[in-house]
Amino acid sequence: MNQCHHFSGFVNDTARLCNESKSIEVDVRARHGSRGKCSCCHQPGPTYDHLGIRRFEFVPFWGFMVFLLYRMRRIECRRCGVKVEEVPWGNGKHQMTTAYVLFLAHWAKKLSWKETALSFRTSWDKVCQAVEVVVQWGLAHRELGAIRAIGVDEVQYSKGHKYLTLVYQIDANCTRLLWVGKERTVATFEQFFDMIGPDLSGKIEFVCSDMWRPYLKVIRERCSNALNILDRFHIVAKINGALDEVRAVEARRLVQDGIEPVLKKSRWCILKRQENLTTGQKLRLRDLLKYRLQTVRAYLLKEQFNHFWEYESPTWAGKFLDQWTTMVMRSRIEPMKKVAKTLRNHRELILNYFRAKKEFSSGVVEGLNNKVKVTMRKSYGFRTFRITEIALYHVLGKLPEPEVTHRFY
Ligand SMILES: [Zn+2]
């Protein structure tokens, strides 16, 4: 204990194994003649009296829970009056030592919260509490610095009925989650700009977003110097969404008409990128393309659109976009036409992708978006906004942690 958890003014005294509770108790006492510090002003003062013994949970050891037992002093502070002392290994609010809080939060980043609780024989609530403490400390101590590029994205949570707005920093040397907001309204996204203030907002050069109207409005108003880029990931997702709709409707119709169910299990053949198909799926696709189906025509349109991303010049990319949308408008495939119309309406913002020299490609936002989904899937405990928010900041926020003299992990 003296090697890894020692604080001046305090002595680690006797330790004993309690067989019944399978725990180790370590008595901690104040060094003779030392003065306790007031928990309000952090200044040392004379002891007024002693309170009952308090237990602080410490990092478990060889499968035993470990507790520090300490009789808290009350300090007669010149400024604040009689106050409970502050202890360097924890704070007055909860029963875990800081070392244990950091330990649990560390593992809760790698494992699910439930697995963390099981592994260290503690409760889900305690893991949650630990993560919350670490996240709050991190948010209070993080530096926002100069932010060059941000991405805004929405994600569904709580069984898909509710939305969150997520704002990421996507600079080349720093990608992290900056902010989480409830809903996906204008008011939501404005809160982010309120948080960082007009100074930082004015310095943002690029904003990647999808076509969600409230976001576009806020970007225009609060971040007018920045180039708003509609990123590739969201556009591709829109086209895939339309294609999937065409396929689903047609598949149902074929079944109703009693025709051979050629579209059965075709979903991933047509949605996946060609280079990612398995051999079986490739054969299946080749087979499928022989049929005169709406799905096949929509698929070919989707595939053609891939060339769009190969352009360097915004002008030529714009020409391609015009030709492609015209072609789709003539296709009489309604879901695809709807996408084409949307793309036409956002022509300039889409071409900003090329104006930014593809610097802020979808890869970053897509990667973060996937991480968010994995984090949310990892625990079915994240039903409330607050818990989801904490979990996301913890995993994706790259938050600073308090300095410690010894790491227990
Ligand atoms: Zn004081």
Boltz pocket constraint, residues with backbone or C-beta under 6 A from the ligand:
constraints:
  - pocket:
      binder: B
      contacts: [[A, 38], [A, 39], [A, 40], [A, 41], [A, 42], [A, 43], [A, 77], [A, 78], [A, 79], [A, 80], [A, 81], [A, 83]]
      max_distance: 6.0
